[in-house]
Amino acid sequence: MALVSFSASGSFVAKNRRNRLRLYGGGGAGGGATGAPAAGGGGAGGQIVVSVLQLTIGTSYSFVIGGTATGSTTATVNGNDSTFNTTTVVAKGGAGAASAATTSSGANGSATGGVGDVVGAGGNGATASSTSAPGGGGAGSGGNASGGTGGIATQLFGGNGGAGGASNAPGGNGSTLGGGGGGARATNTTDRAGGNGASGGLVIDWIPPCSMMMLGIG
């Protein structure tokens, strides 16, 4: 099977009728820290949606790749959605974590709103404690963060979550494709931004007519 991947919005000209798409939503940003001390929660990883589509050879199909969710000191910044052919396949971005004057909870991954044959929720961001900032969730179907360690993506091509911020530091950025940002930690009066949620992506397999149709997360 041939394979092509995209990390920015554009168009795809079908060269084979039967195509398997893996579409990744962007990760949510980690929570900022605005107190002394304070720690924001980890952002959730973006969805992964897998679909097998019958496309028309020679036809151009547009797609949108969810961009980076830039972490903030005060705002909750959700991940950006990715779409193929507008509404045919949709992978939602992960939820961002709230900023904190003390501590905040991690954002949970969700399969809600995804469109396609199989929808996998992003991993959960971890909840902050009074002494540490938490990691962000990995992309698609699991990969929950644990403490300050970002979630490891369990799906092919998925990105890992960012690490929690060190003492008085911003959260770590999620990895492409779709990793959630880590939470920030402030130990003095300087506010710190949550880590960025990584951008999404699109991976396409062209399935020859004689091949067995394979579908699934993994």
Steps between C-alpha positions, in 0.01 A plus 500: 500500500624845412500757779501878506484738796409867545577741784337811351164572338469438128346260250538136400449368146374142517711249308312192618135442578545340838689704760555467873527832682647563844403852604637660818355796687731749668588466868362729768731746675608453859372728773691813594613589852423843646557459873796462731505203518266365231486221241268455202358167381611309191320533167328205331631333187314539171274235353607248239235400248548213256279458193510302177356712219406434140636805314473601135834464322629837376274701733659749740382485861575784739606447858574718802769415753441638848785736587695548821302605808729759658513483878389801703552627853127560555284357219381143444619414148335201335665303221403565140287265289618320186259420217502315167254607227344743751281257693576154357765430766544719810756465779432738789775679684571411862366712783729757655561517874397798708756740642548502874560741783564191715446170310271378220378167368631337186281503190341171397515353151169432326364319194202738480457685170739288297372375164627184333500122518698480826551795738767486772506749786823677588676422826418687820720771640605453863375714787736745668610474860631766735856385434508399134365582156343216300558358154270520200314211335624306199308500172219257430363199689683510827837639596391655830752720681634387837623766740748726327558254215312554176284219364659269242295476182390142444400550137705499181648845426333656808687758709589479868380746762730772629665477841388710794692820561794498737516740793397843371484391135248473216349166412666275244362498148314199363659308212349475154262356412244613758678480838355709782705770672635464853391725784708796618636557849562834668690530826522880510294791368598440136211340307585197286323377186376148445673287237381509142264237367659351188350532154311210345563316175374269227642167385354319196552142383400410146351151516537289181178327387648152564589580862290412800338812641658578833346741745576583857677709755861390538 
